[in-house]
Amino acid sequence: MNLQICVPYEPCPFNCPMCIARNRKVFENLYETYPARYFEELQFHISKGTYNYFILTGNTDPTLNKHWLKEVSQLLSGRNVELQTRNYNLNTYDLRHIETLAYSISTLKDYLKSWNFRKLERDDRNNRLVIMLTREFEVLNHDNFNPMGYNQITFKKLQMTADEETNEWIRKNAMIDHTGILDIVNHYNGTNVSVRIDTNCQDSHGRYEIFREDAQIYKAWEEE
């Protein structure tokens, strides 16, 4: 079981067309209005020992609030902490307490540049490349795929959302033929590069709970 900790919402400049967070409800920002209460609640849930993994995520990119990221990651120091981001310019960020840095990409252009992102990272950290499975990636197979120095690769199938405009984009652009991706997964099975396919990141049952910016625990992303 992991705890997904949501950064307080602000408009996201990345505006990814397949984003599953598009037009989700915005919750009260207790981090801003009553920070002592926010951290009291977060510390309580951390200390319960229910969770063995903590993921920094949200309805926007967690790196958009640098102070929140620093304070929350410090609170989680010494634990298994993953930062999920589309921000490829993290040179000025305090990432000392991040165990896994997960970069998301959605185009072949980003894939070809991803070795540049990897140069920023420490070799003692888990460095994950998350590839959103658009049709562009149907050209990949184990002969032309390069993990670019990442020790973890996650291929993520696009998920339908509550936003119909986003769903229309997904219907037109989601990968249909996964033969090449399955070929890559099989090829790396048993190697020191962990490669997996995430078919349903929205299914929280038995996998994770969500700590939102209102300092409440939710069982699912759709729960209000």
C-alpha positions as CSV (number, residue, x, y, z in Angstrom):
1,M,0.0,0.0,0.0
2,N,1.3,3.4,-0.9
3,L,0.2,7.0,0.0
4,Q,-0.1,9.4,-2.9
5,I,0.4,12.9,-1.6
6,C,-1.1,15.7,-3.7
7,V,0.5,19.0,-4.3
8,P,-1.9,21.9,-3.8
9,Y,-3.5,22.7,-7.1
10,E,-2.4,25.5,-9.5
11,P,-2.8,25.7,-13.3
12,C,-0.3,23.3,-14.9
13,P,1.8,24.8,-17.7
14,F,2.6,21.4,-19.3
15,N,-1.1,20.9,-20.3
16,C,-0.6,17.3,-21.4
17,P,-3.5,16.3,-23.7
18,M,-3.9,12.9,-22.1
19,C,-3.7,14.1,-18.5
20,I,-6.0,12.1,-16.2
21,A,-6.1,15.0,-13.8
22,R,-7.7,17.5,-16.2
23,N,-10.8,19.2,-14.8
24,R,-10.7,17.3,-11.5
25,K,-12.3,18.9,-8.5
26,V,-10.0,21.4,-6.7
27,F,-9.9,20.8,-3.0
28,E,-9.4,23.3,-0.1
29,N,-5.7,24.2,0.2
30,L,-5.1,23.6,3.9
31,Y,-1.3,23.8,3.3
32,E,-1.7,27.5,2.5
33,T,-4.5,28.4,5.0
34,Y,-3.5,26.3,8.0
35,P,-0.1,24.7,7.4
36,A,0.4,23.5,11.0
37,R,-2.8,21.5,10.8
38,Y,-1.8,20.2,7.3
39,F,1.5,18.9,8.5
40,E,0.0,17.5,11.7
41,E,-2.4,15.4,9.7
42,L,0.3,14.3,7.2
43,Q,2.7,13.3,10.0
44,F,-0.1,11.3,11.7
45,H,-0.7,9.3,8.5
46,I,3.0,8.8,7.9
47,S,3.6,7.6,11.4
48,K,0.8,5.0,11.4
49,G,3.1,2.6,9.5
50,T,0.2,1.7,7.1
51,Y,2.2,2.8,4.0
52,N,5.6,1.6,2.8
53,Y,5.8,3.9,-0.2
54,F,5.0,7.6,-0.7
55,I,4.4,9.2,-4.1
56,L,4.4,13.0,-4.6
57,T,1.8,13.7,-7.3
58,G,-1.5,15.6,-7.7
59,N,-3.8,17.5,-10.0
60,T,-0.8,19.4,-11.2
61,D,3.0,18.8,-11.4
62,P,4.4,18.6,-7.9
63,T,7.5,20.6,-8.9
64,L,5.3,23.7,-9.5
65,N,5.3,24.4,-5.7
66,K,9.0,24.2,-4.8
67,H,8.4,25.0,-1.1
68,W,5.8,22.3,-0.7
69,L,8.0,19.8,-2.4
70,K,11.0,20.6,-0.1
71,E,8.9,20.6,3.1
72,V,7.0,17.4,2.4
73,S,10.0,15.5,1.1
74,Q,12.0,16.5,4.2
75,L,9.2,15.2,6.4
76,L,9.4,11.9,4.5
77,S,13.2,11.7,4.8
78,G,14.5,8.1,5.1
79,R,11.4,6.6,3.6
80,N,10.6,5.3,0.1
81,V,9.6,8.5,-1.7
82,E,8.8,8.9,-5.5
83,L,8.5,12.2,-7.3
84,Q,6.4,12.1,-10.5
85,T,7.1,15.0,-12.8
86,R,7.1,16.4,-16.4
87,N,9.6,19.1,-15.3
88,Y,12.9,18.4,-16.9
89,N,14.7,21.4,-15.3
90,L,15.3,20.4,-11.7
91,N,18.8,21.7,-11.2
92,T,17.7,24.2,-8.5
93,Y,15.5,21.8,-6.6
94,D,16.2,20.1,-3.3
95,L,15.9,16.4,-4.2
96,R,18.0,14.9,-1.4
97,H,15.1,13.0,0.1
98,I,13.7,11.6,-3.2
99,E,14.5,7.9,-3.6
100,T,12.8,7.5,-7.0
101,L,12.6,10.2,-9.6
102,A,10.0,9.4,-12.3
103,Y,10.0,11.4,-15.5
104,S,6.9,11.1,-17.7
105,I,7.2,11.5,-21.5
106,S,4.6,11.2,-24.3
107,T,6.5,11.8,-27.6
108,L,9.3,10.2,-29.4
109,K,11.1,13.6,-29.4
110,D,11.1,13.5,-25.6
111,Y,12.3,9.9,-25.6
112,L,15.3,10.8,-27.8
113,K,16.1,13.6,-25.4
114,S,15.6,11.6,-22.2
115,W,19.3,10.7,-21.8
116,N,19.7,14.4,-21.0
117,F,17.2,14.2,-18.1
118,R,19.1,11.2,-16.8
119,K,22.3,13.2,-16.6
120,L,20.8,15.2,-13.8
121,E,20.3,12.3,-11.5
122,R,22.4,10.4,-8.9
123,D,23.4,6.8,-9.6
124,D,22.3,5.7,-6.1
125,R,18.7,6.8,-6.9
126,N,16.0,4.8,-8.7
127,N,15.6,6.7,-12.0
128,R,12.3,5.8,-13.7
129,L,11.3,6.7,-17.2
130,V,7.5,6.6,-17.6
131,I,6.4,6.4,-21.2
132,M,2.8,7.3,-22.0
133,L,1.7,4.8,-24.7
134,T,0.7,7.0,-27.6
135,R,0.7,5.7,-31.1
136,E,4.1,7.3,-31.7
137,F,5.7,4.5,-29.6
138,E,4.4,1.7,-31.8
139,V,7.7,1.8,-33.6
140,L,9.6,0.6,-30.5
141,N,10.7,-3.0,-30.0
142,H,13.7,-4.6,-28.2
143,D,16.0,-4.1,-31.2
144,N,15.6,-0.3,-31.2
145,F,14.7,0.4,-27.6
146,N,17.4,2.0,-25.3
147,P,16.7,2.5,-21.6
148,M,18.9,5.6,-21.7
149,G,20.6,4.8,-18.4
150,Y,17.3,4.5,-16.4
151,N,17.1,1.5,-14.2
152,Q,13.3,1.5,-14.2
153,I,11.0,1.8,-17.2
154,T,7.2,2.0,-17.0
155,F,5.0,1.9,-20.1
156,K,1.7,3.4,-19.1
157,K,-1.5,2.8,-21.0
158,L,-3.6,5.9,-21.4
159,Q,-6.6,6.1,-19.1
160,M,-10.0,7.5,-19.8
161,T,-10.9,10.6,-17.7
162,A,-13.9,12.6,-16.6
163,D,-13.1,15.1,-19.3
164,E,-14.6,14.3,-22.7
165,E,-12.2,16.5,-24.7
166,T,-9.3,14.5,-23.2
167,N,-11.1,11.2,-23.9
168,E,-11.5,12.2,-27.5
169,W,-7.8,12.9,-27.8
170,I,-7.0,9.5,-26.2
171,R,-9.3,7.7,-28.6
172,K,-7.4,9.2,-31.5
173,N,-3.9,8.8,-30.1
174,A,-3.7,5.9,-27.7
175,M,-1.5,3.0,-28.8
176,I,-3.4,0.1,-30.3
177,D,-0.7,-2.4,-31.1
178,H,1.3,-3.3,-28.0
179,T,3.4,-6.1,-29.7
180,G,6.6,-4.1,-29.7
181,I,6.2,-3.0,-26.0
182,L,5.5,-6.6,-24.9
183,D,8.7,-7.6,-26.8
184,I,10.7,-5.1,-24.8
185,V,9.2,-6.2,-21.5
186,N,10.1,-9.9,-22.3
187,H,13.6,-8.9,-23.5
188,Y,14.5,-7.1,-20.2
189,N,12.9,-9.7,-17.9
190,G,15.6,-10.9,-15.6
191,T,18.0,-8.1,-16.3
192,N,19.1,-5.2,-14.0
193,V,16.6,-2.9,-15.8
194,S,13.1,-3.2,-14.4
195,V,10.5,-2.9,-17.2
196,R,6.8,-3.1,-16.7
197,I,3.4,-2.1,-18.2
198,D,0.9,-0.2,-16.1
199,T,-2.5,-1.0,-17.5
200,N,-4.7,0.8,-14.9
201,C,-3.0,3.4,-12.7
202,Q,-6.5,4.7,-11.7
203,D,-7.4,1.5,-9.9
204,S,-6.6,2.4,-6.3
205,H,-8.2,-0.7,-4.6
206,G,-5.6,-2.4,-2.4
207,R,-2.8,-0.4,-4.0
208,Y,-2.9,3.2,-2.7
209,E,-4.8,5.9,-0.8
210,I,-4.7,9.6,-1.5
211,F,-3.8,12.5,0.8
212,R,-5.2,15.6,-0.8
213,E,-4.4,19.3,-0.1
214,D,-7.4,19.4,2.3
215,A,-5.4,17.0,4.5
216,Q,-8.1,14.3,4.2
217,I,-7.5,10.7,3.1
218,Y,-9.4,9.4,0.0
219,K,-9.7,5.9,-1.2
220,A,-10.0,6.8,-4.9
221,W,-9.3,9.7,-7.3
222,E,-13.0,10.0,-8.1
223,E,-14.0,10.3,-4.4
224,E,-15.1,13.7,-3.3
